Each structure stands twice: as structure tokens, then as C-alpha cells.
Amino acid sequence: MLKYFNYDIVFQEIPNEVTLAVNFSLCPNHCEGCHSPWLWQDRGEEFDLQTLDNLIRTYHSNFTCFAFMGGDNDPEAVNKMAEYIKENYENIKTAWYSGKDEISDKIEIKNFDYIKIGSYKKEFGSLKDKTTNQILWKINGDLSKEDITYLFQKR
Ligand code: SF4
């Protein structure tokens, strides 16, 4: 089950996209130095297909990409929601910010346009640091993965 803590329309998380970013709680990763430790907790509201539909219909004209910020406690649910967006909203791209160091084998990358992986490690910094251990993949039409992390570091 996914639970969401809050959401916002943001400009930094996915380069060249206006992103409706939903922050999920129940994060199982517990990275040392986590910027949002409250997301470890069982907080917020259950996030189901109805919630997803309501959010998209409310903000549809204001964003180009829907981002699941977290959800590592239930990657199957993230995958199902991303697939639903792909099948029902052809103009909306999908992104997943995972805190795992590998892409989960519980998802199908065809359902995503972007996938960020990597736990937070203080010594390596954030996506904006050249030393980062995190990667933002762009998923191309042939399902090849293109590392576009450098786009954060040019800014
Ligand atoms: S994945 Fe993100 S929210 Fe979860 S513990 Fe790591 S930094 Fe915090």
C-alpha cells in the first residue's frame, strides 16, 4: 500500500519537465542524513487509483510529468499506477524517484519515462553534486536507459 504525505508542482526534480511530485511515506530505506525522516513514518493518506485520477484531473493542464517520490515499500503499486497513467493519459510522462541502489525487479520500465535510483549518502552528496552516487535514467522508446544525471550538474 502506498501512502502520500503531500504533493507539489515543481521544476527541479526532472529536467525540462513541469512535475507534479507526490511524496510517499513508509520509506523503508532509512538513509543516514535523510532530508525528510518524517517520510519513514506511517503518515498521510492512502494513495489509490482514485486519488491518482483526482490529482491528475485537478492539475492536468499545469504539469507534464507525474513523479512518484518514494514508494519503495510497494514498487508493484508504483508500477501499477505508472501503467495506469500510460494507458489513460497519453500526454503525461511518468517518473519514479527510488531510494534503492538498483531498479526494482518488481517494475516494468516501459511504464516510466524517468527513473532515479540511489540511496542518499552524505559523503557523495545530492544529484546536483558531481560526486553523487545517484543516477537519473531517461527511458527511451526502445527501453534503453540514458543517464541524464549530468543535466542537474550543469545548472
Ligand atoms: S530514500 Fe529518501 S526519504 Fe527514504 S530514507 Fe533515503 S533520503 Fe530519506
Boltz pocket constraint, residues with backbone or C-beta under 6 A from the ligand:
constraints:
  - pocket:
      binder: B
      contacts: [[A, 27], [A, 28], [A, 29], [A, 30], [A, 31], [A, 34], [A, 35], [A, 36], [A, 37], [A, 39], [A, 40], [A, 70], [A, 98], [A, 99], [A, 100], [A, 118], [A, 119], [A, 120]]
      max_distance: 6.0
